[in-house]
Amino acid sequence: LVLFTYLHLAAYPQVAAALLEHQVTGIAYETVQAADGSLPLLAPMSEVAGRMATQIGAHLLERAHGGRGVLLGGAPGVRPGRVVVLGAGNVGWNAAWIAAGMEAEVLLLDKNLDRLRWVDQIHRGRIMTLASNRGAVERAVAGADLVIGAVLVAGGRAPTVVTEDMVIGMKERAVIVDVAIDQGGCVETIHETTHSDPTYVVHEVVHYAVGNIPGAVPHTSTYALTNATLPYLLQLALGGKQAELSEPAVAGGLNTFAGTVTHQAVAEALAL
């Protein structure tokens, strides 16, 4: 049996155990890697989730939904809301882009200075960029109305970059949207929620951690994902026995095979 879909095994060890027990060939969309190092099957859902994260955060900041009562774009004579985005990959950049379009004050943090230079050039300074370290994250989070977690370790568990002490230091009724929850989350106080019950409050901060954010917009998400996955599906369907091993990009997405974990980051996250 070949299973070709999003797996996120680092965050779901029970799923990994089931795949290994039944010797399923598991190819994860999120770890299929092109020759240039990009993640072509993760990208479309990252783009959707990033754009939605800001939209969701803006909604949750409304007082009726438990937030601070802050309008991200502010008003004439009134300071706009501050959005802090942790991670400048596809999720983070799209979240920051939408936040900037909503006229918020946007701060984007990442360890990759080349990526920050690219964002700065594209947006001509409209999105503020900052090299990420513990002190920078702590100061940024303390002043934020909305924090968006967009940290990615391909295949592996997301690192915790926002500690519980940082959450305690946030503004009352501020909002956290942790898009990294499908890889375990990057906020210490986070746990996965659902579309039917998406939020909870810890230390007077609203937490949103739905594991499949694009599922809220299935029409857009289906087209975006199918556009990216169809060529790979055809390769697998027409490639014959063990076609998953003959295409380098697809082979890079191999997570489980013949009862073993074959992706290093996944194996490390699962301590295998």
GUKEGU-707362 format. One record per atom (N, C-alpha, C, CB): x, y, z. Coordinates in steps of 0.001 Angstrom, whole numbers, padded with zeros to 6 digits, always signed. Glycine has a CB too. Layout:
residues N
XYZ
...
//
This chain:
residues 272
+000843-001198+000000
+000000+000000+000000
+000876+001246+000000
-000953+000007+001224
+000587+002176-000913
+001284+003457-000964
+000318+004548-000517
+001836+003748-002398
+000729+005324+000472
-000074+006430+000982
+000655+007730+000648
-000321+006295+002530
+000040+008549-000191
+000657+009788-000669
-000231+010946-000240
+000855+009772-002230
+000154+011615+000842
-000668+012684+001408
+000164+013445+002434
-001974+012114+002057
-000442+014417+003111
+000224+015044+004251
+000225+014055+005409
-000479+016383+004656
+001383+013828+006006
+001505+012870+007102
+001817+013544+008442
+002585+011858+006779
+002766+014479+008464
+003140+015201+009693
+003411+014227+010842
+002027+016193+010096
+004228+013227+010563
+004447+012153+011531
+005156+012621+012792
+005241+011049+010896
+005950+013679+012699
+006656+014168+013886
+005683+014586+014978
+007562+015342+013522
+004516+015062+014569
+003515+015514+015539
+002506+014431+015889
+002787+016723+015002
+002507+013331+015122
+001513+012277+015332
+002197+010911+015375
+000438+012307+014217
+002892+010611+016464
+003632+009340+016544
+002750+008110+016435
+004391+009278+017832
+001482+008225+016840
+000591+007070+016744
+000305+006721+015287
-000720+007342+017488
+000274+007730+014424
+000092+007478+012991
+001336+006792+012433
-000193+008803+012224
+002502+007275+012843
+003754+006656+012404
+003800+005187+012809
+004963+007406+012989
+003395+004900+014034
+003418+003516+014518
+002514+002624+013678
+002990+003455+015988
+001348+003132+013300
+000418+002345+012490
+000983+002084+011095
-000932+003062+012383
+001619+003092+010508
+002207+002915+009176
+003337+001891+009210
+002728+004257+008637
+004140+001942+010265
+005246+000990+010384
+004728-000426+010619
+006186+001402+011524
+003722-000545+011466
+003170-001869+011775
+002635-002557+010526
+002058-001750+012817
+001994-001779+009659
+001378-002352+008458
+002271-002214+007224
+000036-001684+008195
+003511-001781+007439
+004508-001662+006373
+003984-000855+005178
+004939-003050+005909
+003361+000256+005499
+002844+001153+004470
+003986+002002+003917
+001713+002056+005039
+004004+002164+002608
+004933+003102+001986
+004307+004488+002092
+005237+002717+000482
+004827+005285+003010
+004245+006597+003285
+005071+007712+002675
+004113+006813+004781
+004487+008412+001723
+005155+009541+001071
+004437+010808+001508
+005155+009394-000501
+005160+011683+002182
+004550+012870+002778
+004674+014066+001843
+005199+013187+004134
+003547+014679+001535
+003576+015893+000724
+004577+016900+001282
+002180+016520+000653
+004593+017022+002625
+005365+018107+003236
+006872+017917+003157
+004971+018253+004663
+007340+016718+002761
+008785+016519+002644
+009236+016209+001219
+009218+015404+003557
+008326+016208+000257
+008738+016111-001149
+009541+017368-001476
+007490+015955-002117
+010761+017168-001949
+011680+018299-002104
+012232+018359-003522
+012833+018198-001093
+012089+019519-004153
+012597+019718-005506
+014112+019904-005478
+011917+020934-006169
+014711+019896-006662
+016169+019993-006764
+016711+021295-006182
+016594+019871-008211
+015899+022351-006207
+016355+023637-005676
+016141+023769-004174
+015645+024762-006382
+015692+022688-003535
+015482+022702-002094
+014096+023131-001661
+016468+023589-001469
+013264+023538-002604
+011908+023982-002265
+011020+022780-001953
+011301+024812-003420
+009883+023055-001336
+008922+022017-000953
+007633+022260-001736
+008655+022022+000603
+007557+021758-002976
+006479+022152-003889
+005080+021721-003471
+006757+021603-005225
+004968+020645-002687
+003641+020181-002286
+003217+020746-000935
+003614+018666-002238
+004167+021257-000187
+003830+021957+001053
+003447+023403+000755
+005011+021907+002046
+004037+023960-000298
+003874+025385-000593
+002422+025843-000726
+004598+025709-001852
+001564+025156-001506
+000208+025703-001684
-000589+025802-000396
-000552+024859-002658
-000495+024790+000468
-001239+024858+001721
-000585+025833+002700
-001341+023467+002353
+000725+026006+002593
+001402+027014+003410
+000925+028406+003025
+002933+026909+003253
+000767+028619+001734
+000289+029920+001260
-001127+030192+001741
+000343+029987-000267
-001987+029187+001633
-003372+029350+002096
-003403+029568+003608
-004226+028113+001715
-002681+028732+004351
-002690+028836+005814
-002115+030165+006282
-001902+027683+006433
-001051+030624+005632
-000460+031901+006021
-001414+033060+005811
+000810+032144+005246
-002076+033066+004669
-003021+034149+004390
-004213+034094+005343
-003507+034075+002933
-004654+032877+005640
-005785+032740+006552
-005419+033102+007985
-006318+031326+006505
-004167+032857+008373
-003758+033117+009755
-003997+034570+010139
-002284+032762+009950
-003668+035475+009233
-003891+036895+009517
-005378+037211+009548
-003187+037771+008472
-006108+036645+008612
-007559+036854+008562
-008221+036354+009843
-008166+036141+007337
-007811+035166+010284
-008354+034588+011520
-007963+035437+012725
-007857+033138+011707
-006695+035834+012771
-006224+036645+013887
-006963+037962+013994
-004751+036903+013753
-007211+038596+012846
-007948+039861+012841
-009352+039661+013403
-008023+040442+011414
-009968+038544+013044
-011315+038220+013528
-011305+037995+015041
-011862+036967+012807
-010302+037259+015524
-010244+036937+016952
-009878+038143+017810
-009245+035827+017190
-009273+039152+017214
-008950+040362+017969
-010186+041201+018280
-007949+041198+017199
-011290+040916+017607
-012525+041629+017914
-012985+041252+019323
-013630+041307+016865
-013495+042209+020052
-013863+041971+021448
-014919+040870+021581
-014378+043262+022080
-015833+040800+020628
-016889+039785+020696
-016340+038370+020631
-017880+039993+019574
-015113+038224+020120
-014493+036901+020002
-013376+036708+021026
-013941+036700+018588
-013344+037588+022027
-012396+037430+023121
-011137+038250+023008
-012026+036031+023236
-010970+038977+021903
-009740+039720+021672
-009715+041091+022315
-009518+039865+020223
-008668+041844+021994
-008421+043137+022624
-009320+044243+022090
-006986+043527+022432
-010057+043965+021033
-010869+045014+020436
-010052+045934+019555
-011554+045813+021507
-009014+045363+018931
-008091+046136+018093
-008369+045856+016622
-006618+045800+018438
-008461+046916+015828
-008556+046798+014379
-007143+046833+013814
-009443+047936+013767
-006754+045793+013076
-005375+045715+012603
-004961+046953+011825
-005191+044490+011741
-005856+047478+011013
-005514+048642+010205
-005630+049963+010927
-006368+048679+009012
-006052+049935+012187
-006220+051178+012927
-007277+052064+012297
-004906+051923+013009
-007135+053352+012502
-008039+054351+011935
-007278+055669+011893
-009375+054479+012774
-007741+056646+011117
-007041+057936+011107
-006865+058480+012524
-007807+058953+010245
-005633+058726+012898
-005334+059223+014233
-005197+058149+015285
-006378+060164+014650
-005353+056869+014885
-005282+055753+015833
-004234+054755+015344
-006678+055060+015997
-003358+054348+016243
-002283+053436+015871
-002851+052088+015411
-001317+053236+017055
-002279+051503+014355
-002746+050184+013907
-002303+049089+014865
-002230+049881+012496
-002875+047909+014685
-002452+046763+015468
-001067+046308+015052
-003446+045624+015324
-000370+045665+015988
+000971+045145+015695
+000888+043631+015523
+001984+045520+016829
+001381+043158+014376
+001410+041732+014062
+002860+041270+014062
+000727+041438+012687
+003159+040246+014835
+004492+039654+014876
+004408+038268+014253
+005047+039586+016341
+005202+038044+013213
+005205+036763+012508
+006547+036091+012748
+004935+036950+010977
+006512+034876+013247
+007725+034122+013572
+007991+033109+012472
+007595+033414+014950
+008966+033412+011624
+009288+032555+010494
+008922+033224+009187
+008576+031221+010615
+009888+033291+008256
+009673+034010+006997
+009584+033071+005801
+010790+035010+006774
+009200+031823+006046
+008966+030896+004941
+007655+031213+004247
+008962+029449+005440
+007101+030242+003544
+005871+030489+002794
+004713+030903+003694
+005488+029255+002012
+004567+030234+004831
+003492+030605+005758
+003707+032015+006281
+003414+029609+006933
+004888+032260+006820
+005158+033539+007460
+005110+034715+006510
+006484+033499+008116
+005701+034535+005329
+005703+035646+004379
+004289+035975+003918
+006585+035315+003172
+003484+034950+003646
+002108+035207+003224
+001295+035861+004334
+001438+033908+002788
+001520+035426+005575
+000821+036046+006701
+001213+037512+006838
+001125+035293+008005
+002507+037787+006730
+002990+039163+006850
+002482+040028+005703
+004520+039191+006888
+002450+039469+004512
+001988+040187+003321
+000529+040624+003494
+002139+039299+002057
-000316+039693+003950
-001725+040031+004148
-001878+041057+005270
-002546+038765+004467
-001100+040895+006342
-001170+041852+007450
-000779+043251+006989
-000261+041406+008605
+000259+043329+006160
+000670+044629+005626
-000423+045212+004742
+001983+044499+004832
-001087+044339+003970
-002187+044796+003126
-003368+045311+003928
-002640+043681+002229
-003498+044828+005162
-004566+045295+006052
-004137+046538+006831
-004973+044181+007026
-002954+047066+006493
-002419+048297+007086
-001993+048128+008539
-003446+049395+006996
-001674+046888+008930
-001149+046665+010276
+000327+047040+010328
-001347+045195+010706
+000838+047162+011532
+002281+047288+011746
+002823+045867+011837
+002624+048136+013053
+003745+045504+010948
+004143+044105+010798
+005632+043935+011076
+003806+043596+009387
+005945+042956+011913
+007324+042606+012224
+007513+041126+011907
+007672+042920+013722
+008464+040821+011036
+008719+039457+010575
+010098+039018+011045
+008609+039359+009029
+010156+037912+011787
+011416+037423+012344
+011814+036102+011706
+011305+037263+013862
+013108+035953+011447
+013632+034702+010911
+015138+034666+011151
+013303+034556+009389
+015701+033461+011181
+017149+033315+011325
+017878+033462+010001
+017477+031974+011936
+017157+033314+008901
+017753+033354+007570
+017817+034801+007079
+016946+032475+006578
+018995+035395+007142
+019131+036805+006769
+018906+037029+005282
+020503+037319+007160
+019276+036061+004454
+019030+036201+003017
+017532+036275+002735
+019662+035026+002243
+016763+035468+003442
+015306+035505+003276
+014756+036859+003725
+014635+034360+004078
+015274+037397+004821
+014821+038704+005299
+015196+039810+004314
+015419+039005+006680
+016372+039697+003704
+016760+040683+002682
+015785+040648+001511
+018201+040416+002182
+015413+039434+001108
+014472+039284-000004
+013132+039932+000329
+014271+037797-000343
+012620+039672+001535
+011347+040273+001956
+011465+041790+001976
+010926+039750+003352
+012575+042286+002488
+012775+043731+002581
+012797+044375+001196
+014080+044041+003326
+013437+043700+000243
+013504+044236-001118
+012138+044201-001798
+014521+043450-001948
+011423+043093-001623
+010115+042942-002260
+009122+043969-001725
+009576+041524-002040
+009136+044174-000417
+008132+045039+000212
+008658+046438+000516
+007636+044404+001487
+009908+046695+000150
+010494+048034+000261
+010335+048620+001659
+009860+048965-000756
+010564+047777+002656
+010533+048240+004031
+009163+048291+004667
+011126+049562+004100
+008111+047995+003901
+006755+048048+004473
+006576+047003+005566
+005699+047839+003374
+007243+045854+005401
+007274+044831+006443
+008620+044940+007145
+007049+043386+005850
+008606+045209+008443
+009854+045298+009198
+010412+043893+009407
+009632+046014+010564
+011707+043733+009224
+012338+042428+009395
+013333+042486+010546
+013040+041978+008090
+013478+041351+011223
+014347+041292+012390
+014964+039904+012494
+013568+041642+013679
+016288+039859+012700
+016962+038582+012912
+016435+037949+014195
+018505+038766+012979
+016100+036675+014107
+015448+035999+015226
+016456+035450+016225
+014568+034877+014717
+016236+035775+017487
+016932+035158+018609
+016002+035266+019809
+018332+035843+018888
+016354+034637+020905
+015437+034585+022046
+015035+035978+022528
+016074+033811+023190
+016008+036868+022651
+015708+038210+023131
+014807+038973+022184
+016980+038978+023344
+015087+038857+020878
+014275+039561+019890
+012842+039047+019896
+014883+039411+018494
+012686+037725+020003
+011344+037142+020043
+010601+037610+021291
+011418+035599+020010
+011272+037593+022427
+010625+037985+023686
+010129+039427+023630
+011596+037812+024862
+010967+040323+023121
+010570+041735+023043
+009443+041943+022038
+011772+042606+022663
+009525+041254+020903
+008506+041421+019868
+007152+040902+020340
+008926+040701+018584
+007152+039728+020952
+005907+039110+021407
+005238+039960+022488
+006176+037692+021938
+006042+040554+023356
+005487+041366+024447
+004692+042557+023925
+006604+041857+025358
+005074+043081+022767
+004389+044251+022225
+003341+043941+021181
+005376+045169+021644
+003085+042659+020937
+002209+042262+019831
+000741+042226+020227
+002620+040907+019310
-000102+042566+019277
-001533+042295+019405
-001851+040908+018850
-002365+043377+018671
-001135+040537+017791
-001330+039238+017142
+000031+038613+016873
-002143+039383+015817
+000227+037382+017332
+001441+036614+017060
+001066+035438+016176
+002123+036130+018383
+001793+035281+015069
+001556+034161+014155
+002796+033279+014146
+001214+034665+012709
+002624+032022+014561
+003724+031065+014561
+003823+030386+013212
+003544+030024+015672
+004978+030535+012560
+005153+029990+011208
+006528+029348+011070
+004972+031097+010144
+006960+028666+012114
+008287+028055+012148
+008226+026673+011515
+008820+027967+013601
+009207+026360+010666
+009202+025071+009969
+010564+024400+010042
+008791+025255+008510
+010558+023126+010421
+011691+022226+010220
+011131+021090+009378
+012329+021708+011605
+011492+021039+008106
+010856+020101+007173
+010903+018676+007706
+011536+020167+005800
+009724+018116+007949
+009618+016751+008438
+009750+016612+009937
+010638+015921+007791
+010447+017545+010583
+010713+017440+012014
+009715+018211+012848
+012097+017925+012318
+009854+018074+014163
+008973+018792+015065
+009387+020257+015124
+008994+018159+016470
+008412+021141+015121
+008709+022571+015213
+009342+022879+016565
+007426+023417+015007
+010375+023715+016602
+010970+024090+017884
+010070+025062+018643
+012355+024714+017669
+010171+025050+019947
+009425+026008+020763
+010198+027322+020788
+009195+025463+022216
+009627+028352+020205
+010295+029657+020181
+009601+030673+021081
+010352+030190+018757
+008348+030406+021449
+007625+031271+022386
+007380+030461+023657
+006265+031799+021767
+008058+030833+024722
+007937+030103+025982
+006694+030548+026748
+009193+030306+026844
+006361+029791+027781
+005207+030163+028603
+005426+031517+029272
+004936+029088+029667
+006648+031791+029698
+006938+033096+030306
+006688+034231+029320
+008389+033144+030802
+007005+034000+028045
+006734+035021+027029
+005238+035241+026865
+007358+034623+025685
+004469+034161+026914
+003012+034283+026811
+002472+035076+027998
+002344+032884+026745
+002994+034797+029187
+002573+035531+030385
+002836+037028+030219
+003308+034996+031636
+003909+037366+029508
+004278+038763+029322
+003539+039474+028204
+005720+038852+029066
+002647+038776+027502
+001912+039397+026401
+000774+040274+026916
+001360+038325+025461
+000259+041103+026031
-000876+041956+026372
-002108+041103+026677
-001175+042945+025225
-002923+041578+027593
-004170+040888+027892
-005075+040885+026664
-004883+041548+029088
-005627+039717+026353
-006523+039496+025215
-005815+039581+023857
-007645+040504+025255
-004484+039543+023862
-003768+039388+022595
-004085+038007+022026
-002220+039575+022789
-003709+037786+020771
-004073+036547+020070
-002823+035859+019535
-005061+036838+018914
-002780+034533+019676
-001748+033702+019055
-002418+032772+018057
-000947+032890+020126
-001930+032772+016821
-002345+031795+015815
-001101+030980+015466
-002975+032494+014527
-001065+029725+015894
+000128+028896+015686
-000104+027955+014506
+000475+028087+016972
+000343+028388+013332
+000187+027568+012127
+001087+026335+012193
+000508+028395+010866
+002136+026405+012995
+003077+025285+013119
+002518+024133+013943
+004368+025763+013741
+001266+024210+014363
+000695+023173+015223
+000702+021809+014547
-000725+023543+015618
+000632+021767+013207
+000635+020455+012548
+001997+019778+012617
+000212+020598+011097
+003006+020502+013099
+004309+019899+013386
+004630+020026+014875
+005421+020564+012536
+003598+020110+015696
+003779+020147+017137
+003631+021509+017770
+005092+019622+017467
+003710+022574+016950
+003539+023928+017465
+004842+024554+017921
+002567+023923+018602
+004915+025885+017836
+006135+026597+018230
+005909+027468+019461
+006639+027457+017076
+004761+027287+020123
+004425+028031+021339
+004251+027024+022473
+003124+028898+021145
+004880+027281+023601
+004889+026301+024688
+003496+026010+025232
+005773+026787+025808
+002608+026991+025197
+001274+026822+025786
+000235+026338+024779
+000813+028125+026391
+000682+025899+023618
-000256+025545+022553
-000634+024074+022616
+000340+025872+021188
-001866+023774+022242
-002274+022406+021948
-003288+022463+020820
-002868+021694+023213
-003396+021375+020084
-004197+021385+018864
-005683+021555+019168
-003972+020101+018077
-006343+022348+018326
-007782+022561+018439
-008457+022162+017124
-008096+024045+018795
-009750+022375+017042
-010511+021969+015863
-011292+023153+015302
-011467+020811+016205
-011793+022986+014088
-012603+024042+013487
-013878+024295+014296
-012960+023676+012045
-014411+023256+014924
-015642+023417+015697
-015391+024034+017077
-016329+022073+015855
-014167+023933+017566
-013806+024509+018871
-012370+025031+018760
-013942+023440+020044
-012183+026156+018068
-010846+026541+017613
-009959+027265+018616
-010983+027386+016447
-010518+027814+019687
-009713+028662+020564
-009845+028270+022030
-010110+030110+020388
-008862+028694+022792
-008911+028606+024253
-008033+029734+024789
-008425+027183+024780
-008141+030003+026071
-007419+031124+026678
-006474+030602+027754
-008408+032160+027277
-005212+031010+027674
-004212+030709+028695
-003490+032008+029030
-003204+029602+028211
-003369+032328+030307
-002701+033553+030762
-003301+034793+030090
-001189+033477+030472
-004617+034781+029927
-005361+035910+029346
-005001+036171+027885
-005104+037166+030156
-004459+035170+027209
-004117+035283+025792
-004933+034250+025015
-002579+035077+025560
-005555+034682+023930
-006368+033795+023099
-005450+032955+022212
-007378+034610+022233
-005615+031636+022253
-004814+030704+021457
-005690+030055+020386
-004165+029620+022362
-005193+030063+019152
-005859+029373+018036
-004853+028390+017452
-006377+030394+016932
-005241+027104+017357
-004277+026093+016914
-004971+024965+016157
-003509+025525+018113
-005742+025314+015152
-006391+024305+014314
-005329+023651+013430
-007533+024938+013444
-005332+022322+013404
-004284+021600+012696
-004404+021606+011186
-004262+020214+013158
-005554+021925+010669
-005753+021949+009214
-006482+023238+008851
-006559+020690+008723
-005788+024344+008947
-006406+025648+008694
-007014+025728+007291
-005375+026761+008875
-006327+025249+006233
-006917+025357+004889
-008229+024602+004724
-005941+024856+003871
-008533+023677+005643
-009795+022952+005569
-011009+023845+005702
-009838+021907+006625
-010819+025053+006213
-011935+025994+006344
-012337+026591+004998
-011568+027113+007314
-011444+026490+004016
-011740+027025+002676
-011461+025920+001652
-010876+028321+002365
-012262+024848+001667
-011956+023668+000855
-011969+023914-000644
-012922+022591+001170
-012770+024842-001102
-012816+025111-002542
-011454+025624-003018
-013935+026143-002875
-010984+026683-002389
-009677+027245-002749
-008565+026235-002515
-009400+028522-001946
-008597+025565-001370
-007517+024650-001001
-007417+023466-001953
-007720+024150+000416
-008557+022927-002369
-008538+021773-003265
-007902+022113-004597
-009945+021251-003485
-008281+023237-005165
-007685+023637-006437
-006192+023921-006283
-008401+024872-006994
-005817+024621-005217
-004405+024953-005010
-003563+023694-004842
-004243+025858-003785
-004077+022729-004079
-003318+021510-003822
-003263+020610-005052
-003925+020753-002653
-004383+020465-005740
-004412+019597-006918
-003501+020121-008020
-005837+019466-007444
-003443+021425-008176
-002540+022006-009171
-001103+021556-008939
-002621+023533-009138
-000724+021425-007671
+000656+021063-007336
+000887+019558-007332
+001023+021629-005985
-000100+018789-006868
+000129+017352-006661
-000107+016491-007893
-000750+016866-005565
-000940+016946-008824
-001331+016085-009945
-000143+015544-010742
-002240+016848-010870
+000868+016353-011086
+002000+015787-011837
+002704+014655-011088
+003004+016879-012154
+002810+014775-009771
+003459+013731-008980
+002578+012489-008892
+003784+014249-007574
+001277+012685-008786
+000356+011551-008752
+000426+010750-010046
-001077+012035-008509
+000519+011454-011156
+000621+010766-012442
+001920+009973-012540
+000531+011772-013593
+003005+010535-012024
+004277+009810-012025
+004167+008515-011237
+005392+010683-011444
+003525+008582-010081
+003375+007388-009252
+002453+006367-009907
+002839+007764-007873
+001366+006855-010501
+000380+005952-011092
+000914+005256-012337
-000885+006714-011435
+001735+005950-013102
+002198+005414-014387
+003617+004853-014327
+002133+006492-015442
+004264+005018-013183
+005684+004667-013100
+005981+003224-012788
+006324+005492-012089
+004965+002433-012502
+005205+001024-012234
+005644+000768-010807
+006237+000494-013178
+006125-000445-010573
+006500-000882-009229
+007616-000022-008655
+006929-002343-009249
+007430+000410-007417
+008387+001242-006683
+008742+002518-007447
+009654+000446-006393
+007738+003094-008125
+007955+004361-008827
+008344+005465-007859
+006702+004765-009601
+007928+005299-006580
+008244+006321-005587
+009740+006453-005337
+007541+006010-004292
+010515+005433-005725
+011961+005479-005498
+012726+005995-006711
+012470+004102-005128
+012076+006071-007858
+012773+006439-009088
+012795+007939-009347
+012139+005747-010251
+011860+008671-008784
+011800+010118-008959
+012431+010778-007734
+010326+010604-009166
+013546+011512-007917
+014275+012055-006761
+013420+012894-005817
+015417+012886-007242
+012569+013762-006363
+011757+014624-005502
+010800+013803-004653
+010974+015636-006341
+010166+012800-005281
+009223+011952-004555
+009963+011074-003551
+008410+011079-005533
+011120+010561-003950
+011916+009733-003038
+012294+010519-001789
+013183+009217-003741
+012528+011810-001953
+012833+012651-000796
+011660+012782+000148
+013266+014016-001247
+010446+012540-000371
+009256+012613+000462
+008940+011321+001183
+008091+013007-000363
+009723+010280+000902
+009479+008974+001517
+009733+009058+003023
+010380+007883+000872
+008711+008775+003812
+008820+008814+005278
+008872+007430+005895
+007657+009577+005865
+008082+006495+005344
+008097+005121+005849
+008164+004153+004679
+006847+004835+006722
+008935+003072+004879
+009080+002077+003815
+009496+000752+004448
+010125+002539+002739
+008758-000305+004140
+009083-001658+004612
+009256-001716+006128
+010355-002156+003934
+008413-000976+006839
+008428-001048+008293
+009468-000200+008987
+008621-002422+008694
+010104+000721+008253
+011107+001594+008860
+010826+003053+008487
+012535+001183+008410
+011299+003958+009338
+011226+005390+009033
+012451+005746+008208
+011146+006264+010343
+012232+006350+007051
+013322+006593+006109
+013738+008056+006013
+012927+006106+004755
+013011+008949+006654
+013340+010377+006600
+014037+010767+007900
+012057+011248+006372
+015229+011341+007794
+016053+011585+008975
+015374+012488+009995
+017365+012193+008564
+014795+013605+009536
+014167+014537+010481
+012988+013898+011201
+013705+015798+009754
+012236+013085+010478
+011105+012387+011094
+011607+011379+012123
+010246+011678+010018
+012638+010633+011752
+013199+009637+012670
+013722+010300+013946
+014330+008849+011982
+014377+011436+013803
+014898+012141+014976
+013765+012635+015861
+015781+013317+014549
+012707+013159+015237
+011573+013661+016011
+010873+012547+016772
+010581+014362+015097
+010869+011343+016180
+010205+010198+016806
+011159+009377+017666
+009586+009310+015743
+012425+009839+017746
+013454+009144+018535
+013628+007701+018077
+013095+009175+020025
+013666+007514+016751
+013848+006173+016187
+015231+006043+015548
+012746+005868+015144
//
